[in-house]
């Protein structure tokens, strides 16, 4: 059985594993049907919708009052 002559370092091993053909794919993005915001699939949107249903109250946006 073949055995390696020298130990392969973690850096060299990882460079081989994540070379050009093995890169991770970009995350999938879907748009919320209620607010048209981009979100990750199978997660509650910032507007509180999940699978077309309201599951939690939407977050209130902070508004800044401009002082003159």
C-alpha positions, -999 to +999 in steps of 0.1 A: +000+000+000+013+035-009+021+058+020+031+095+019+067+103+024+060+136+042+031+151+061+009+175+041+004+207+060-032+220+068-026+250+045-015+229+016-044+204+021-069+233+023-055+249-008-060+217-027-095+212-014-108+247-022-090+251-055-108+267-085-132+238-092-142+233-055-153+267-045-186+272-025-216+284-045-231+318-038-261+316-013-295+313-029-316+345-027-354+347-032-376+377-031-404+380-005-438+380-022-452+405+004-425+432+005-402+423-024-371+422-002-343+397-010-342+370+017-327+335+022-352+306+015-369+289+044-365+319+067-389+345+081-386+378+062-380+411+080-416+420+072-428+390+093-440+368+064-431+331+059-446+310+032-472+336+024-485+339+060-479+365+086-460+347+114-447+376+135-452+413+139-429+433+116-400+453+131-407+490+135-383+511+116-365+538+135-370+573+121-346+602+129-360+636+135-340+663+119-335+693+141-332+727+125 
